[in-house]
Amino acid sequence: MQLHANAALSLNGRRRMVGMVVEQNFSISEAAEKVGVSSKTCSKWCRRFLAEGELGLIDRSSAPRVSPSQTPAERVAAIVALRKLRFTGPEIAETLNMALSTVSQILGRVGMGKLGRIGLEPAQRYEWARPGELIHIDIKKLGRIGDKGAGHRVRGFKHHNKAKTDAAGVRRAQTGWEHVHVAIDDCTRLAYAEVLADEKAGTVIGFLRRAVAFYARHGIAVERLLTDNGSAYRSTVHAIACKALGIRHLRTRPYRPQTNGKAERFIRTMLGGWAYGAIYRSSHDRTAALDGWLHYYNHQRRHSALGHQPPITRLNERNNLPRTYT
């Protein structure tokens, strides 16, 4: 039982006081004096006990029976329905012609104050039990650092790099792109990455072989590979390479990048910690810094999904190895 914050009597105290009046023939004033409350309070509890029994000794809600200004249930249902369609608070208020403060209060009351994943499919989280059972591979394009140095993401303003007109008459920037190929083990989160010139089938296959060799040096035999549906991964030569390496190739469903979520999340971490975590003079300097950051990620950076341990610790636990690979 939850007593009112200012209640002078506990439930047992009320029973004792009522018992004095009903069973021991104390007067209202005598019983009230014995327990230290007013005669009015004693009379109230006696009256409730006689009418309702034990239930009458429990505090009643102090909420008013009628609230004329309360938002109708139909309007609350409309707010909830719009929230499930991922409407923001201001958008709901504008759509229903209501005060934003009222909408915000209702959303908080029904547990939908934060948009989060409301209206989206529940996140399907999984983790393979053994190192090497599944590795995720993905590619991230990064703009090259031109002669004028880092761009607006780092320096806060844009500068114009040289452009030329190709044979088709289209103006194209000469700076171009680099392609960061990444691989991450599903069980341990042990990661490997390279900065390469393109994302063609031959380049992808070369990266896969080097990634497999990297994991082999850490005692991991790659069994499965998960990628998106890029043309290089759908090519015949890539299928032959996977077969030659003894790897089963899996692909995500079209337009479902979250299926390859561990690679996507690693890329976000890598961009923040390496690509955009420092100001580089050139693309060469940025590429040279990748190995050091990868060593930090694998050996020192604590991962929340691994019990706040680095990937190499999870690897040693699962492989029961006493040493740390380098």
C-alpha positions in Angstrom: 0.0 0.0 0.0 1.2 3.5 -0.8 0.3 6.0 1.9 -0.3 9.6 1.3 2.8 11.6 2.0 1.2 13.5 4.9 -0.6 10.5 6.4 -0.5 10.5 10.2 -1.4 6.8 10.5 -0.1 3.7 8.9 -2.6 1.0 7.9 -2.1 -0.9 11.2 -2.5 2.4 13.1 -5.8 2.9 11.4 -7.0 -0.6 12.2 -6.0 -0.1 15.9 -7.8 3.2 16.1 -11.0 1.9 14.4 -10.8 -1.2 16.7 -10.8 1.0 19.8 -14.1 2.6 18.6 -15.9 -0.5 17.1 -14.7 -3.3 19.4 -13.5 -1.6 22.6 -16.3 1.0 22.8 -14.0 4.0 23.0 -15.5 7.3 22.0 -14.3 9.0 18.9 -12.5 11.7 20.9 -10.9 9.2 23.2 -9.6 7.0 20.3 -8.4 10.1 18.4 -6.5 11.3 21.5 -4.9 7.9 22.0 -3.3 7.8 18.5 -2.7 11.6 18.2 -5.1 12.6 15.5 -8.1 14.9 15.4 -11.7 13.7 16.1 -12.6 14.5 12.6 -9.9 12.2 11.2 -10.9 9.4 13.5 -14.6 9.8 12.6 -13.7 9.6 8.9 -11.8 6.3 9.1 -14.4 4.8 11.3 -17.1 5.8 8.8 -15.2 4.3 5.9 -14.4 1.1 7.8 -18.1 0.5 8.6 -19.1 1.2 5.0 -16.3 -0.6 3.1 -14.5 -2.8 5.6 -10.7 -3.2 5.3 -10.6 -1.5 1.9 -12.0 1.6 3.4 -8.7 2.1 5.4 -6.7 2.5 2.2 -6.0 6.0 0.8 -8.2 7.1 -2.1 -6.9 8.8 -5.1 -6.8 12.6 -4.8 -7.4 13.1 -8.5 -10.5 15.0 -9.3 -13.5 13.0 -10.5 -14.1 15.4 -13.4 -11.5 17.3 -15.4 -13.3 19.4 -18.0 -10.0 20.6 -19.5 -8.5 17.2 -20.0 -7.6 16.3 -23.5 -10.2 13.9 -25.0 -9.2 10.2 -25.4 -9.8 10.5 -29.2 -7.3 13.4 -29.4 -4.7 11.5 -27.4 -5.2 8.5 -29.8 -4.6 10.8 -32.8 -1.4 12.1 -31.2 -0.1 8.6 -30.6 -1.0 7.6 -34.2 0.9 10.5 -35.7 3.9 9.8 -33.4 4.0 6.2 -34.7 4.3 7.8 -38.2 7.4 9.6 -36.8 5.9 13.1 -36.6 7.8 15.4 -34.3 6.1 17.2 -31.5 5.9 20.5 -33.3 4.5 18.8 -36.4 1.8 17.0 -34.4 0.9 20.3 -32.7 0.6 22.1 -36.0 -1.4 19.2 -37.6 -3.9 19.0 -34.8 -3.9 22.7 -34.0 -2.9 22.2 -30.4 -0.4 23.8 -28.1 3.1 22.3 -28.3 3.3 22.1 -24.5 0.1 20.0 -24.4 1.4 17.6 -27.1 4.7 17.3 -25.3 3.0 16.5 -22.0 0.8 13.8 -23.6 3.8 12.2 -25.4 5.7 12.0 -22.2 2.8 10.5 -20.3 2.3 7.7 -22.9 6.0 7.0 -23.0 6.7 8.4 -26.5 8.6 11.5 -25.5 11.7 10.5 -27.5 11.2 9.6 -31.1 14.0 7.0 -31.2 12.9 4.0 -33.2 9.2 4.7 -32.8 7.5 3.6 -36.0 10.6 1.7 -37.2 11.1 -2.1 -37.3 12.6 -3.4 -34.0 16.4 -3.7 -34.3 17.3 -7.4 -34.8 20.5 -7.8 -33.0 22.7 -11.0 -33.4 26.2 -12.1 -32.7 27.9 -15.3 -33.9 29.5 -17.4 -31.2 32.9 -18.2 -32.7 35.5 -15.9 -34.3 35.5 -16.3 -38.1 32.0 -17.7 -38.4 31.1 -14.4 -40.1 33.0 -11.3 -41.2 31.3 -8.2 -42.5 32.9 -6.3 -45.5 31.9 -2.9 -46.8 33.4 0.1 -48.6 33.3 3.8 -47.8 34.2 6.5 -50.3 36.3 9.3 -49.0 37.2 12.5 -50.9 40.9 12.9 -51.6 42.6 15.8 -49.9 43.6 18.2 -52.6 46.6 20.6 -52.9 44.8 23.1 -50.8 44.4 20.8 -47.8 41.4 19.6 -45.9 38.0 20.6 -46.9 34.9 22.2 -45.2 34.2 19.3 -42.8 37.5 20.0 -41.0 38.2 23.7 -41.8 34.6 25.0 -41.8 34.8 26.5 -45.3 34.9 25.2 -48.9 37.7 25.8 -51.3 37.6 25.1 -55.1 39.8 22.4 -56.5 40.8 22.2 -60.1 38.3 20.6 -62.5 38.6 19.5 -66.1 36.2 18.6 -68.9 36.1 15.0 -70.0 35.5 13.6 -73.4 31.7 13.8 -72.9 31.9 17.5 -72.1 31.2 17.0 -68.4 33.2 19.1 -65.9 34.8 16.8 -63.3 36.8 17.6 -60.2 40.4 16.3 -60.4 40.7 15.6 -56.7 38.6 12.4 -56.9 37.9 9.7 -54.4 39.6 7.1 -52.3 37.8 3.9 -51.2 38.3 2.5 -47.7 37.6 -1.2 -47.7 36.8 -2.5 -44.2 36.3 -6.0 -42.7 35.1 -6.7 -39.2 34.7 -10.1 -37.4 31.1 -10.5 -36.1 32.1 -12.2 -32.8 35.2 -10.3 -31.7 34.8 -7.0 -33.7 38.5 -7.4 -34.7 38.8 -5.1 -37.7 41.0 -4.7 -40.8 40.9 -1.9 -43.3 42.8 -0.6 -46.4 42.6 2.6 -48.5 42.4 1.5 -52.1 42.0 3.3 -55.4 38.6 1.8 -56.5 35.9 -0.7 -55.8 36.3 -2.9 -58.8 36.0 -6.7 -58.6 39.8 -7.3 -58.8 40.4 -4.7 -56.0 37.7 -6.3 -53.8 39.1 -9.8 -54.3 42.6 -8.6 -53.4 41.4 -7.0 -50.3 39.4 -10.1 -49.3 42.5 -12.3 -49.6 44.6 -9.9 -47.5 41.8 -9.7 -44.9 41.6 -13.5 -44.7 45.4 -13.6 -44.2 45.1 -10.9 -41.5 42.6 -13.0 -39.6 44.6 -16.2 -40.1 47.5 -14.5 -38.4 45.2 -14.0 -35.4 44.1 -17.6 -35.3 40.8 -17.0 -37.1 39.6 -19.1 -40.0 37.0 -17.2 -42.0 33.9 -19.3 -42.8 31.3 -16.8 -44.0 31.4 -13.4 -45.6 28.6 -10.8 -45.6 28.5 -7.9 -48.1 26.0 -5.6 -49.8 24.9 -6.1 -53.3 27.5 -4.0 -55.1 28.5 -5.0 -58.6 31.9 -6.2 -57.5 30.4 -8.5 -54.9 27.9 -9.9 -57.5 30.6 -10.6 -60.0 31.5 -14.1 -61.2 35.2 -13.7 -60.3 34.3 -12.7 -56.8 32.2 -15.9 -56.4 35.1 -18.0 -57.7 37.5 -16.3 -55.3 35.2 -17.0 -52.4 34.9 -20.7 -53.4 38.7 -20.9 -53.8 39.1 -19.5 -50.2 36.5 -21.9 -48.9 34.2 -19.0 -47.8 30.4 -19.0 -48.1 29.3 -15.6 -49.4 26.1 -14.0 -48.1 24.6 -10.8 -49.3 22.2 -8.4 -47.6 18.7 -7.9 -48.8 18.4 -5.0 -51.2 18.0 -1.6 -49.6 18.7 -3.1 -46.1 22.1 -1.7 -45.1 21.2 -2.3 -41.4 21.7 -6.1 -42.1 25.4 -5.3 -42.4 25.1 -3.0 -39.3 28.4 -4.0 -37.7 30.4 -2.8 -40.7 28.3 0.3 -41.0 28.9 1.1 -37.3 32.6 0.4 -37.6 32.8 2.9 -40.5 31.1 5.6 -38.4 33.6 5.0 -35.6 36.5 4.9 -38.0 35.5 8.2 -39.7 35.2 10.0 -36.4 38.4 8.6 -34.9 40.6 8.5 -38.0 39.4 10.2 -41.2 38.0 13.3 -39.5 39.7 13.0 -36.1 42.7 15.0 -37.2 43.7 17.5 -39.8 45.9 15.9 -42.5 48.1 17.7 -45.0 47.4 15.2 -47.7 45.6 12.0 -48.5 49.0 10.2 -48.1 49.3 11.4 -44.5 45.7 10.3 -43.8 46.3 6.8 -45.2 49.6 6.5 -43.2 47.7 7.1 -40.0 45.2 4.3 -40.6 47.4 1.4 -39.3 48.0 3.2 -36.0 44.3 3.9 -35.5 43.4 0.3 -36.3 45.9 -1.0 -33.8 44.3 1.3 -31.2 40.8 0.1 -32.1 41.7 -3.6 -31.9 44.0 -3.5 -28.9 42.9 -0.5 -26.7 39.6 1.0 -27.5 36.9 -0.4 -25.2 33.8 -1.6 -27.0 30.4 -1.4 -25.2 29.1 -4.6 -26.9 32.1 -6.5 -25.6 31.7 -5.7 -22.0 33.8 -2.6 -22.4 36.8 -4.6 -23.5 38.8 -4.2 -26.7 38.3 -6.7 -29.6 41.7 -8.5 -28.9 40.5 -9.4 -25.4 37.3 -11.0 -26.7 39.5 -12.9 -29.3 41.8 -14.2 -26.6 38.7 -15.2 -24.4 37.0 -17.1 -27.3 40.2 -18.7 -28.6 41.5 -19.3 -25.1 44.9 -17.9 -26.1 47.2 -16.5 -23.4 49.1 -14.1 -25.7 48.1 -11.0 -27.6 48.6 -11.0 -31.4 50.3 -8.1 -33.1 
